[in-house]
Amino acid sequence: MMNAKSHEPIRETILRVLGDIVPNAETQAINPNISFHDQLELDSIDFLRFMMNLEKELNVTIFDFDYPKLSTLKGCEHYLMERVAMAA
């Protein structure tokens, strides 16, 4: 059960940061398997801001060559959980 607990704050952070970048996004309705771009019309500039804000919020480094792994909510969670664990 502990895994689900550590998992939750990261999802909340992702959705909060996403909501700041795309204010009209219905973040609770996001399909975790479909790209943010396809669901939210997120352009490359917004995506870059999203990555930079996640780095700041979670105090991790996201390498630009890893950006494709973070194109979905599921991908973001998976990647960021690993990065946060490594940074701990």
Residue pairs with C-beta under 8 A, 6 or more apart in sequence:
6 81
7 77
7 81
10 58
10 77
10 80
10 81
10 84
11 73
11 77
13 54
13 57
13 58
14 54
14 73
14 76
14 77
14 80
15 27
15 28
15 30
15 73
16 27
17 50
17 53
17 54
17 57
18 25
18 27
18 30
18 36
18 40
18 50
19 25
19 27
20 53
21 42
21 46
21 49
21 50
21 53
22 40
22 41
22 42
22 46
25 40
30 36
30 39
30 40
30 73
31 39
31 73
32 72
32 73
32 74
32 77
33 72
33 73
33 74
34 72
35 71
35 72
36 42
36 47
36 50
36 71
36 72
36 73
37 43
37 47
37 71
42 50
47 67
51 62
51 67
51 70
54 60
54 62
54 70
54 76
54 80
55 61
55 62
58 80
58 83
58 84
59 87
60 80
60 83
60 84
60 86
60 87
61 83
62 70
62 79
62 83
66 79
69 75
69 78
69 79
70 76
70 79
70 80
